[in-house]
């Protein structure tokens, strides 16, 4: 299932986490060559991705939301 990004926060080690409309969270790391997401390192880049839908494997598995 796909769900839109509605916000962001940083985890305990400083990696960015997308907050999805479905209530789940998903890391959006920029660690080339494994993950190429240069947009995540700036506030402008993150703002430009608000509303973009990501695949949510937690929804696919029927897991309850992690956030209210």
ABEGO torsion letter per residue (X at the ends): XBBBBABBBBBAAGBBBBBBAAGBBBBBBBBOAABBBAAAABAAAAAAABGBBBBBAAAAAGBBBABX
